[in-house]
Each structure stands twice: as structure tokens, then as C-alpha cells.
Amino acid sequence: MSELYRYGIYEKALFKKPLPQLLEDAARAGFDNFELSLDETDERLGRLDWDWAERSSFRQTARDCGVQVYSTCFSGQRRFPMGTMDDEKRAYSLRLMERAIQFCVDTGIRVLQVAGYDVYYEKSSAETAKRYDEGLALSARMAERYGVLLGVEPVELYVTSVHKAMELVRAIDSPNLHVYPDAANLVTAGLDPVQEIRLGAGRMVGLHIRDATPSTCYNLPIGTGTLDFDGLFAALRELEFQHPILVELWYQDDPAGATAIRDHLRFLKKKEMSAKAFPVKGDF
């Protein structure tokens, strides 16, 4: 097998079109996987209202394109956070979580990425953190019932590191709760992505990747930032990580992004092959 990893592309990295065309564009660009967005807009949260025919059609379209919809980014909880002090909004957040998990079941999505924000548009506190932790535990139990994996993404507020995410994973102790790091987020948080990734050994279900500097992680040309791709791929191989790697970029309003995403894929495959020059246990 020439490549160890299956590479995916985030929906918003592609110039915005109807979903069937986005799936075709992902396949045409050479990606194996696609990551759907369930963000805080009415449009994308509205996908949770799809009926069975719409869910089935989406699943079949992806299959016909030869692309697996591996994960969905559930950033809609920024608008309806699990840590909010508003009891009504928190209850709605948890209902959204269960609906998102059911959506994954119906569309064949394996991983629901959960952002590590306790709250986003209100003030964070010890109590909002506690409410988030409790909500995450409830979400993990929901995921167990449906057989879906949750992946906590370290972000810029509250869960800011793989170390913190792993604390929650260990405390909640669910086989369906894992970590879904973003290497670029870790750079802008002032952390060492290589060392952080090691902390997630055995509990990572995906990896977001793009270049970054300490001041930005937004649409940098690949290879122009400070992310240590060589060290990162070496660490992934040492950890025997084999889950998909997802390129997260934001070119939904820029048709020129098609060149950037292809550049990212070529660059990452080259770095992967360089790392494979050093065999580790489990090679195949």
C-alpha cells in the first residue's frame, strides 16, 4: 500500500455549490473523504431537518462519487452551547446533539466532531465549564446508544489542548468519546503540535491539518507557516495512527481555492512518503 492515510477535505474548503457537486469536486481533487459542516447558520443546521429520503440520497451520492463522508463538524454548538447558563438553550443544545448523532447514523457518517467551547458568545466561568463537561458526558452516552464516535476538538476557548481533551475523555470514560485535534489550532494556541498529538495516543479519531503561524491559521499557502509537518508525520507513524487526515480550509467564497487544496494534498502526501522512509511496527 503506497499511502497509509486517507485524506479528506472540509466542505468549506470547496467553492460553495450544491452538496452533490461538492462531493464530485472533492473526488475530482483526489480526496478520499469529505467532512460535512453543521455550523451555526440556519442553512447548515437545517440539515438536521432532512427527511429520510434526503439523508439516503446524500449517502448514495457520496457512494456514487467514491467519497466517504467520514465526519461532520458540529460547530453549530457555538450558537447553542452545552455550557450555557440559559437552561432552555442548554436543553436545546442537547436535543441538537441527539439529532446530530441520529443524522450521522442515517447518512453513514462515522465521527461527529464536537467543539471544545463551553460557551462562545457569553462569559466563560467555572460553572459553564462544569455544565459543558456534564453535557459532554450525556452526549457520550447518546453516542454509545447509536454507535457513533464523538471527537472533541481543542479550540481557542476552554478545551484548548489535547491534554485538556484527554482529561475529559478519561473522566467520562466512554468508548465512544475521543479526541479530534487540529494541528493548526495547536500552533496558534502556543503549543507544540507534535508533543500534543502524542498525548492523544490511542484516542484520536481524525486530524485536521493545514499550515499555521503563532498569529494565524487561516488559509496560509502550505509550507509557508511554522507547523513542523515532518515531526508531525513522524509522530503519527510512531503512534500507529491510521485514521483519516482532513484538510480544513475556507475557500467557499473563492473559486481560486481549488488550486490551494490540490497543493495541500500533494504536499501532505509528499511528507507522508518521507516519513515512511523510517519503518515502524504495523507497516503494511
Phi and psi in degrees as GROMACS dihedral restraints (atoms count N, CA, C in turn):
[ dihedral_restraints ]
;  ai    aj    ak    al  type     phi  dphi    fc
    3     4     5     6     1   -76.3    20    10
    4     5     6     7     1   -30.6    20    10
    6     7     8     9     1  -123.8    20    10
    7     8     9    10     1   135.6    20    10
    9    10    11    12     1   -80.5    20    10
   10    11    12    13     1   -38.4    20    10
   12    13    14    15     1  -100.6    20    10
   13    14    15    16     1   148.6    20    10
   15    16    17    18     1   -97.6    20    10
   16    17    18    19     1   127.3    20    10
   18    19    20    21     1  -101.8    20    10
   19    20    21    22     1   139.1    20    10
   21    22    23    24     1  -123.0    20    10
   22    23    24    25     1   168.2    20    10
   24    25    26    27     1  -130.0    20    10
   25    26    27    28     1   137.7    20    10
   27    28    29    30     1   -75.7    20    10
   28    29    30    31     1   141.3    20    10
   30    31    32    33     1   -50.2    20    10
   31    32    33    34     1   -43.8    20    10
   33    34    35    36     1   -76.2    20    10
   34    35    36    37     1    -4.1    20    10
   36    37    38    39     1   -78.2    20    10
   37    38    39    40     1   -16.8    20    10
   39    40    41    42     1  -100.8    20    10
   40    41    42    43     1   143.6    20    10
   42    43    44    45     1   -57.1    20    10
   43    44    45    46     1   129.7    20    10
   45    46    47    48     1   -61.7    20    10
   46    47    48    49     1   126.2    20    10
   48    49    50    51     1  -148.8    20    10
   49    50    51    52     1   174.1    20    10
   51    52    53    54     1   -57.8    20    10
   52    53    54    55     1   148.1    20    10
   54    55    56    57     1   -53.2    20    10
   55    56    57    58     1   -42.6    20    10
   57    58    59    60     1   -57.2    20    10
   58    59    60    61     1   -37.7    20    10
   60    61    62    63     1   -72.1    20    10
   61    62    63    64     1   -34.2    20    10
   63    64    65    66     1   -63.1    20    10
   64    65    66    67     1   -41.6    20    10
   66    67    68    69     1   -62.6    20    10
   67    68    69    70     1   -41.7    20    10
   69    70    71    72     1   -63.2    20    10
   70    71    72    73     1   -41.7    20    10
   72    73    74    75     1   -64.8    20    10
   73    74    75    76     1   -38.2    20    10
   75    76    77    78     1   -62.8    20    10
   76    77    78    79     1   -44.8    20    10
   78    79    80    81     1   -66.1    20    10
   79    80    81    82     1   -40.9    20    10
   81    82    83    84     1   -64.4    20    10
   82    83    84    85     1   -31.5    20    10
   84    85    86    87     1   -80.2    20    10
   85    86    87    88     1    -6.5    20    10
   87    88    89    90     1   100.4    20    10
   88    89    90    91     1    12.1    20    10
   90    91    92    93     1   -90.3    20    10
   91    92    93    94     1   145.5    20    10
   93    94    95    96     1   -87.8    20    10
   94    95    96    97     1   -30.9    20    10
   96    97    98    99     1  -125.6    20    10
   97    98    99   100     1   160.4    20    10
   99   100   101   102     1  -135.5    20    10
  100   101   102   103     1   137.0    20    10
  102   103   104   105     1  -112.8    20    10
  103   104   105   106     1   117.8    20    10
  105   106   107   108     1   -79.1    20    10
  106   107   108   109     1   151.9    20    10
  108   109   110   111     1  -107.2    20    10
  109   110   111   112     1   128.9    20    10
  111   112   113   114     1  -116.3    20    10
  112   113   114   115     1    72.4    20    10
  114   115   116   117     1   -87.5    20    10
  115   116   117   118     1  -169.7    20    10
  117   118   119   120     1   -84.1    20    10
  118   119   120   121     1     1.2    20    10
  120   121   122   123     1   -75.2    20    10
  121   122   123   124     1   151.8    20    10
  123   124   125   126     1   -59.9    20    10
  124   125   126   127     1   -36.9    20    10
  126   127   128   129     1   -59.9    20    10
  127   128   129   130     1   -49.8    20    10
  129   130   131   132     1   -82.1    20    10
  130   131   132   133     1   -34.9    20    10
  132   133   134   135     1   -64.7    20    10
  133   134   135   136     1   -27.3    20    10
  135   136   137   138     1   -64.0    20    10
  136   137   138   139     1   -16.1    20    10
  138   139   140   141     1   -62.0    20    10
  139   140   141   142     1   -23.9    20    10
  141   142   143   144     1   -68.4    20    10
  142   143   144   145     1   -12.7    20    10
  144   145   146   147     1   -92.5    20    10
  145   146   147   148     1    -1.2    20    10
  147   148   149   150     1   -54.7    20    10
  148   149   150   151     1   141.4    20    10
  150   151   152   153     1   -83.4    20    10
  151   152   153   154     1   178.6    20    10
  153   154   155   156     1   -60.8    20    10
  154   155   156   157     1   -39.1    20    10
  156   157   158   159     1   -62.8    20    10
  157   158   159   160     1   -41.2    20    10
  159   160   161   162     1   -67.2    20    10
  160   161   162   163     1   -40.5    20    10
  162   163   164   165     1   -65.9    20    10
  163   164   165   166     1   -43.0    20    10
  165   166   167   168     1   -65.4    20    10
  166   167   168   169     1   -39.9    20    10
  168   169   170   171     1   -64.2    20    10
  169   170   171   172     1   -42.0    20    10
  171   172   173   174     1   -61.6    20    10
  172   173   174   175     1   -44.7    20    10
  174   175   176   177     1   -62.4    20    10
  175   176   177   178     1   -43.1    20    10
  177   178   179   180     1   -68.4    20    10
  178   179   180   181     1   -38.2    20    10
  180   181   182   183     1   -61.7    20    10
  181   182   183   184     1   -43.1    20    10
  183   184   185   186     1   -61.4    20    10
  184   185   186   187     1   -43.3    20    10
  186   187   188   189     1   -61.7    20    10
  187   188   189   190     1   -43.5    20    10
  189   190   191   192     1   -63.7    20    10
  190   191   192   193     1   -32.2    20    10
  192   193   194   195     1   -79.6    20    10
  193   194   195   196     1   -12.6    20    10
  195   196   197   198     1    78.8    20    10
  196   197   198   199     1    23.7    20    10
  198   199   200   201     1  -118.6    20    10
  199   200   201   202     1   132.6    20    10
  201   202   203   204     1   -89.4    20    10
  202   203   204   205     1   129.4    20    10
  204   205   206   207     1   -86.5    20    10
  205   206   207   208     1    90.2    20    10
  207   208   209   210     1   -75.5    20    10
  208   209   210   211     1   -38.8    20    10
  210   211   212   213     1  -145.4    20    10
  211   212   213   214     1   163.9    20    10
  213   214   215   216     1  -134.4    20    10
  214   215   216   217     1   138.8    20    10
  216   217   218   219     1   -93.2    20    10
  217   218   219   220     1   108.8    20    10
  219   220   221   222     1   -93.5    20    10
  220   221   222   223     1    63.4    20    10
  222   223   224   225     1   -80.7    20    10
  223   224   225   226     1    -1.1    20    10
  225   226   227   228     1   -59.6    20    10
  226   227   228   229     1   -18.2    20    10
  228   229   230   231     1   -75.6    20    10
  229   230   231   232     1    -3.4    20    10
  231   232   233   234     1   -64.9    20    10
  232   233   234   235     1   -37.6    20    10
  234   235   236   237     1   -79.1    20    10
  235   236   237   238     1   -33.0    20    10
  237   238   239   240     1  -126.6    20    10
  238   239   240   241     1    74.7    20    10
  240   241   242   243     1   -78.6    20    10
  241   242   243   244     1   148.3    20    10
  243   244   245   246     1   -71.8    20    10
  244   245   246   247     1   -20.2    20    10
  246   247   248   249     1   -93.5    20    10
  247   248   249   250     1     0.8    20    10
  249   250   251   252     1   -60.0    20    10
  250   251   252   253     1   149.6    20    10
  252   253   254   255     1   -83.4    20    10
  253   254   255   256     1    -6.6    20    10
  255   256   257   258     1   -82.9    20    10
  256   257   258   259     1   107.1    20    10
  258   259   260   261     1   -61.0    20    10
  259   260   261   262     1   -37.5    20    10
  261   262   263   264     1   -67.2    20    10
  262   263   264   265     1   -43.3    20    10
  264   265   266   267     1   -66.5    20    10
  265   266   267   268     1   -37.3    20    10
  267   268   269   270     1   -65.8    20    10
  268   269   270   271     1   -42.5    20    10
  270   271   272   273     1   -60.7    20    10
  271   272   273   274     1   -40.0    20    10
  273   274   275   276     1   -66.2    20    10
  274   275   276   277     1   -37.9    20    10
  276   277   278   279     1   -57.7    20    10
  277   278   279   280     1   -44.2    20    10
  279   280   281   282     1   -70.4    20    10
  280   281   282   283     1   -33.7    20    10
  282   283   284   285     1   -65.7    20    10
  283   284   285   286     1   -40.3    20    10
  285   286   287   288     1   -60.8    20    10
  286   287   288   289     1   -39.6    20    10
  288   289   290   291     1   -59.9    20    10
  289   290   291   292     1   -47.2    20    10
  291   292   293   294     1   -64.8    20    10
  292   293   294   295     1   -38.1    20    10
  294   295   296   297     1   -65.7    20    10
  295   296   297   298     1   -37.7    20    10
  297   298   299   300     1   -66.6    20    10
  298   299   300   301     1   -38.8    20    10
  300   301   302   303     1   -64.5    20    10
  301   302   303   304     1   -44.2    20    10
  303   304   305   306     1   -62.9    20    10
  304   305   306   307     1   -37.6    20    10
  306   307   308   309     1   -59.3    20    10
  307   308   309   310     1   -42.3    20    10
  309   310   311   312     1   -61.3    20    10
  310   311   312   313     1   -43.4    20    10
  312   313   314   315     1   -58.8    20    10
  313   314   315   316     1   -47.5    20    10
  315   316   317   318     1   -71.1    20    10
  316   317   318   319     1   -28.6    20    10
  318   319   320   321     1   -99.9    20    10
  319   320   321   322     1    -1.9    20    10
  321   322   323   324     1    81.5    20    10
  322   323   324   325     1    15.7    20    10
  324   325   326   327     1   -79.2    20    10
  325   326   327   328     1   133.5    20    10
  327   328   329   330     1   -85.1    20    10
  328   329   330   331     1   -37.3    20    10
  330   331   332   333     1  -127.3    20    10
  331   332   333   334     1   130.3    20    10
  333   334   335   336     1  -106.4    20    10
  334   335   336   337     1   112.6    20    10
  336   337   338   339     1   -83.1    20    10
  337   338   339   340     1   126.2    20    10
  339   340   341   342     1  -110.4    20    10
  340   341   342   343     1   122.5    20    10
  342   343   344   345     1   -69.3    20    10
  343   344   345   346     1   146.8    20    10
  345   346   347   348     1   -86.3    20    10
  346   347   348   349     1    22.7    20    10
  348   349   350   351     1   -79.8    20    10
  349   350   351   352     1   126.6    20    10
  351   352   353   354     1   -71.6    20    10
  352   353   354   355     1   -47.7    20    10
  354   355   356   357     1  -141.5    20    10
  355   356   357   358     1   163.8    20    10
  357   358   359   360     1  -125.9    20    10
  358   359   360   361     1   -43.7    20    10
  360   361   362   363     1  -103.7    20    10
  361   362   363   364     1    10.4    20    10
  363   364   365   366     1  -135.3    20    10
  364   365   366   367     1   170.4    20    10
  366   367   368   369     1   -72.2    20    10
  367   368   369   370     1   131.4    20    10
  369   370   371   372     1   -79.9    20    10
  370   371   372   373     1   148.0    20    10
  372   373   374   375     1  -152.8    20    10
  373   374   375   376     1   175.8    20    10
  375   376   377   378     1   -60.2    20    10
  376   377   378   379     1   -34.2    20    10
  378   379   380   381     1   -73.6    20    10
  379   380   381   382     1   -39.2    20    10
  381   382   383   384     1   -66.7    20    10
  382   383   384   385     1   -34.7    20    10
  384   385   386   387     1   -64.5    20    10
  385   386   387   388     1   -42.9    20    10
  387   388   389   390     1   -62.6    20    10
  388   389   390   391     1   -42.4    20    10
  390   391   392   393     1   -67.3    20    10
  391   392   393   394     1   -36.1    20    10
  393   394   395   396     1   -63.1    20    10
  394   395   396   397     1   -48.1    20    10
  396   397   398   399     1   -57.5    20    10
  397   398   399   400     1   -43.5    20    10
  399   400   401   402     1   -66.8    20    10
  400   401   402   403     1   -38.6    20    10
  402   403   404   405     1   -66.3    20    10
  403   404   405   406     1   -37.5    20    10
  405   406   407   408     1   -66.1    20    10
  406   407   408   409     1   -38.7    20    10
  408   409   410   411     1   -63.2    20    10
  409   410   411   412     1   -44.0    20    10
  411   412   413   414     1   -62.2    20    10
  412   413   414   415     1   -40.0    20    10
  414   415   416   417     1   -63.8    20    10
  415   416   417   418     1   -39.1    20    10
  417   418   419   420     1   -62.5    20    10
  418   419   420   421     1   -39.1    20    10
  420   421   422   423     1   -67.4    20    10
  421   422   423   424     1   -39.3    20    10
  423   424   425   426     1   -59.0    20    10
  424   425   426   427     1   -45.9    20    10
  426   427   428   429     1   -62.1    20    10
  427   428   429   430     1   -35.2    20    10
  429   430   431   432     1   -62.7    20    10
  430   431   432   433     1   -42.8    20    10
  432   433   434   435     1   -62.8    20    10
  433   434   435   436     1   -34.9    20    10
  435   436   437   438     1   -96.5    20    10
  436   437   438   439     1   -10.8    20    10
  438   439   440   441     1    76.2    20    10
  439   440   441   442     1    29.9    20    10
  441   442   443   444     1  -107.0    20    10
  442   443   444   445     1   146.2    20    10
  444   445   446   447     1   -94.2    20    10
  445   446   447   448     1   135.2    20    10
  447   448   449   450     1  -101.6    20    10
  448   449   450   451     1   138.4    20    10
  450   451   452   453     1  -124.5    20    10
  451   452   453   454     1   115.0    20    10
  453   454   455   456     1   -78.5    20    10
  454   455   456   457     1   126.4    20    10
  456   457   458   459     1   -97.8    20    10
  457   458   459   460     1   120.7    20    10
  459   460   461   462     1   -63.7    20    10
  460   461   462   463     1   131.3    20    10
  462   463   464   465     1  -127.6    20    10
  463   464   465   466     1  -160.0    20    10
  465   466   467   468     1   -90.4    20    10
  466   467   468   469     1    -5.7    20    10
  468   469   470   471     1  -131.8    20    10
  469   470   471   472     1   138.3    20    10
  471   472   473   474     1    64.7    20    10
  472   473   474   475     1   -85.8    20    10
  474   475   476   477     1   -84.5    20    10
  475   476   477   478     1    91.0    20    10
  477   478   479   480     1  -102.8    20    10
  478   479   480   481     1    -1.0    20    10
  480   481   482   483     1  -147.4    20    10
  481   482   483   484     1   160.7    20    10
  483   484   485   486     1   -64.0    20    10
  484   485   486   487     1   -35.6    20    10
  486   487   488   489     1   -56.3    20    10
  487   488   489   490     1   -47.1    20    10
  489   490   491   492     1   -67.3    20    10
  490   491   492   493     1   -42.1    20    10
  492   493   494   495     1   -60.3    20    10
  493   494   495   496     1   -40.0    20    10
  495   496   497   498     1   -68.5    20    10
  496   497   498   499     1   -31.5    20    10
  498   499   500   501     1   -58.8    20    10
  499   500   501   502     1   -44.0    20    10
  501   502   503   504     1   -68.0    20    10
  502   503   504   505     1   -41.8    20    10
  504   505   506   507     1   -59.0    20    10
  505   506   507   508     1   -44.0    20    10
  507   508   509   510     1   -69.4    20    10
  508   509   510   511     1   -40.5    20    10
  510   511   512   513     1   -67.3    20    10
  511   512   513   514     1   -40.5    20    10
  513   514   515   516     1   -78.3    20    10
  514   515   516   517     1   -33.4    20    10
  516   517   518   519     1    55.5    20    10
  517   518   519   520     1    55.0    20    10
  519   520   521   522     1  -115.1    20    10
  520   521   522   523     1   137.5    20    10
  522   523   524   525     1   -67.5    20    10
  523   524   525   526     1   -10.9    20    10
  525   526   527   528     1  -104.8    20    10
  526   527   528   529     1     4.9    20    10
  528   529   530   531     1  -111.0    20    10
  529   530   531   532     1   123.2    20    10
  531   532   533   534     1  -137.7    20    10
  532   533   534   535     1  -167.0    20    10
  534   535   536   537     1  -120.8    20    10
  535   536   537   538     1   140.4    20    10
  537   538   539   540     1  -128.8    20    10
  538   539   540   541     1    85.5    20    10
  540   541   542   543     1   -73.5    20    10
  541   542   543   544     1   161.8    20    10
  543   544   545   546     1  -125.1    20    10
  544   545   546   547     1   110.4    20    10
  546   547   548   549     1   -60.2    20    10
  547   548   549   550     1   -38.1    20    10
  549   550   551   552     1   -68.7    20    10
  550   551   552   553     1   -39.9    20    10
  552   553   554   555     1   -57.5    20    10
  553   554   555   556     1   -39.2    20    10
  555   556   557   558     1   -65.8    20    10
  556   557   558   559     1   -36.5    20    10
  558   559   560   561     1   -62.7    20    10
  559   560   561   562     1   -49.0    20    10
  561   562   563   564     1   -70.9    20    10
  562   563   564   565     1   -17.3    20    10
  564   565   566   567     1   -82.4    20    10
  565   566   567   568     1    -1.2    20    10
  567   568   569   570     1    81.1    20    10
  568   569   570   571     1    19.0    20    10
  570   571   572   573     1  -105.3    20    10
  571   572   573   574     1   163.1    20    10
  573   574   575   576     1   -91.4    20    10
  574   575   576   577     1   108.5    20    10
  576   577   578   579     1   -58.6    20    10
  577   578   579   580     1   -35.3    20    10
  579   580   581   582     1   -64.5    20    10
  580   581   582   583     1   -45.3    20    10
  582   583   584   585     1   -69.7    20    10
  583   584   585   586     1   -38.4    20    10
  585   586   587   588     1   -63.9    20    10
  586   587   588   589     1   -43.0    20    10
  588   589   590   591     1   -58.9    20    10
  589   590   591   592     1   -38.5    20    10
  591   592   593   594     1   -61.3    20    10
  592   593   594   595     1   -31.9    20    10
  594   595   596   597     1   -68.5    20    10
  595   596   597   598     1   -20.1    20    10
  597   598   599   600     1   -93.9    20    10
  598   599   600   601     1    13.4    20    10
  600   601   602   603     1   -50.5    20    10
  601   602   603   604     1   127.2    20    10
  603   604   605   606     1    81.4    20    10
  604   605   606   607     1    -7.0    20    10
  606   607   608   609     1  -127.8    20    10
  607   608   609   610     1    15.8    20    10
  609   610   611   612     1   -97.7    20    10
  610   611   612   613     1   132.7    20    10
  612   613   614   615     1  -111.4    20    10
  613   614   615   616     1     7.7    20    10
  615   616   617   618     1   174.1    20    10
  616   617   618   619     1   170.6    20    10
  618   619   620   621     1  -146.5    20    10
  619   620   621   622     1   123.6    20    10
  621   622   623   624     1   -83.6    20    10
  622   623   624   625     1   139.5    20    10
  624   625   626   627     1  -144.7    20    10
  625   626   627   628     1   142.8    20    10
  627   628   629   630     1  -174.3    20    10
  628   629   630   631     1   172.2    20    10
  630   631   632   633     1   -83.2    20    10
  631   632   633   634     1   162.6    20    10
  633   634   635   636     1  -159.9    20    10
  634   635   636   637     1   162.5    20    10
  636   637   638   639     1  -127.2    20    10
  637   638   639   640     1   171.0    20    10
  639   640   641   642     1   -59.2    20    10
  640   641   642   643     1   -17.6    20    10
  642   643   644   645     1  -105.0    20    10
  643   644   645   646     1   -16.4    20    10
  645   646   647   648     1  -156.8    20    10
  646   647   648   649     1   150.0    20    10
  648   649   650   651     1  -135.7    20    10
  649   650   651   652     1    33.3    20    10
  651   652   653   654     1  -111.2    20    10
  652   653   654   655     1   105.9    20    10
  654   655   656   657     1    54.5    20    10
  655   656   657   658     1    37.5    20    10
  657   658   659   660     1   -71.7    20    10
  658   659   660   661     1   143.0    20    10
  660   661   662   663     1   -57.6    20    10
  661   662   663   664     1   134.1    20    10
  663   664   665   666     1   -61.2    20    10
  664   665   666   667     1   133.1    20    10
  666   667   668   669     1    92.0    20    10
  667   668   669   670     1    -0.4    20    10
  669   670   671   672     1  -103.0    20    10
  670   671   672   673     1    -5.4    20    10
  672   673   674   675     1   -97.1    20    10
  673   674   675   676     1  -156.7    20    10
  675   676   677   678     1  -112.5    20    10
  676   677   678   679     1     1.9    20    10
  678   679   680   681     1   -64.0    20    10
  679   680   681   682     1   131.0    20    10
  681   682   683   684     1   -84.8    20    10
  682   683   684   685     1    85.1    20    10
  684   685   686   687     1   -64.8    20    10
  685   686   687   688     1   -38.5    20    10
  687   688   689   690     1   -61.9    20    10
  688   689   690   691     1   -46.7    20    10
  690   691   692   693     1   -65.4    20    10
  691   692   693   694     1   -36.7    20    10
  693   694   695   696     1   -65.4    20    10
  694   695   696   697     1   -48.5    20    10
  696   697   698   699     1   -66.0    20    10
  697   698   699   700     1   -35.7    20    10
  699   700   701   702     1   -62.4    20    10
  700   701   702   703     1   -42.0    20    10
  702   703   704   705     1   -65.9    20    10
  703   704   705   706     1   -41.2    20    10
  705   706   707   708     1   -60.6    20    10
  706   707   708   709     1   -39.5    20    10
  708   709   710   711     1   -70.1    20    10
  709   710   711   712     1   -39.8    20    10
  711   712   713   714     1   -62.1    20    10
  712   713   714   715     1   -35.4    20    10
  714   715   716   717     1   -82.0    20    10
  715   716   717   718     1    -4.5    20    10
  717   718   719   720     1    58.4    20    10
  718   719   720   721     1    35.9    20    10
  720   721   722   723     1   -71.7    20    10
  721   722   723   724     1   128.0    20    10
  723   724   725   726     1  -132.4    20    10
  724   725   726   727     1    10.8    20    10
  726   727   728   729     1   -74.6    20    10
  727   728   729   730     1   164.1    20    10
  729   730   731   732     1   -60.8    20    10
  730   731   732   733     1   150.0    20    10
  732   733   734   735     1  -111.1    20    10
  733   734   735   736     1   124.7    20    10
  735   736   737   738     1  -109.7    20    10
  736   737   738   739     1   125.4    20    10
  738   739   740   741     1   -81.3    20    10
  739   740   741   742     1   114.7    20    10
  741   742   743   744     1  -106.9    20    10
  742   743   744   745     1   112.0    20    10
  744   745   746   747     1  -137.7    20    10
  745   746   747   748     1   173.9    20    10
  747   748   749   750     1  -132.7    20    10
  748   749   750   751     1    89.1    20    10
  750   751   752   753     1  -125.6    20    10
  751   752   753   754     1    25.1    20    10
  753   754   755   756     1   -65.0    20    10
  754   755   756   757     1   -18.3    20    10
  756   757   758   759     1  -109.5    20    10
  757   758   759   760     1    12.4    20    10
  759   760   761   762     1  -136.4    20    10
  760   761   762   763     1   103.3    20    10
  762   763   764   765     1   -62.6    20    10
  763   764   765   766     1   -19.5    20    10
  765   766   767   768     1   -69.8    20    10
  766   767   768   769     1   -11.0    20    10
  768   769   770   771     1   -64.7    20    10
  769   770   771   772     1   -17.9    20    10
  771   772   773   774     1   -57.6    20    10
  772   773   774   775     1   -36.4    20    10
  774   775   776   777     1   -69.2    20    10
  775   776   777   778     1   -41.4    20    10
  777   778   779   780     1   -63.2    20    10
  778   779   780   781     1   -41.7    20    10
  780   781   782   783     1   -70.0    20    10
  781   782   783   784     1   -33.6    20    10
  783   784   785   786     1   -68.1    20    10
  784   785   786   787     1   -38.1    20    10
  786   787   788   789     1   -61.3    20    10
  787   788   789   790     1   -41.6    20    10
  789   790   791   792     1   -62.3    20    10
  790   791   792   793     1   -44.4    20    10
  792   793   794   795     1   -64.4    20    10
  793   794   795   796     1   -44.0    20    10
  795   796   797   798     1   -62.0    20    10
  796   797   798   799     1   -44.5    20    10
  798   799   800   801     1   -61.3    20    10
  799   800   801   802     1   -46.6    20    10
  801   802   803   804     1   -65.9    20    10
  802   803   804   805     1   -40.4    20    10
  804   805   806   807     1   -65.8    20    10
  805   806   807   808     1   -35.9    20    10
  807   808   809   810     1   -65.0    20    10
  808   809   810   811     1   -43.3    20    10
  810   811   812   813     1   -65.6    20    10
  811   812   813   814     1   -37.7    20    10
  813   814   815   816     1   -62.6    20    10
  814   815   816   817     1   -45.0    20    10
  816   817   818   819     1   -66.5    20    10
  817   818   819   820     1   -32.8    20    10
  819   820   821   822     1   -64.9    20    10
  820   821   822   823     1   -40.6    20    10
  822   823   824   825     1   -66.6    20    10
  823   824   825   826     1   -31.0    20    10
  825   826   827   828     1   -71.9    20    10
  826   827   828   829     1    -7.0    20    10
  828   829   830   831     1   -68.4    20    10
  829   830   831   832     1   -12.0    20    10
  831   832   833   834     1  -118.1    20    10
  832   833   834   835     1    90.7    20    10
  834   835   836   837     1   -60.2    20    10
  835   836   837   838     1   146.1    20    10
  837   838   839   840     1  -131.5    20    10
  838   839   840   841     1   166.8    20    10
  840   841   842   843     1   -54.3    20    10
  841   842   843   844     1   137.6    20    10
  843   844   845   846     1    95.3    20    10
  844   845   846   847     1     2.4    20    10
  846   847   848   849     1   -61.8    20    10
  847   848   849   850     1   146.8    20    10
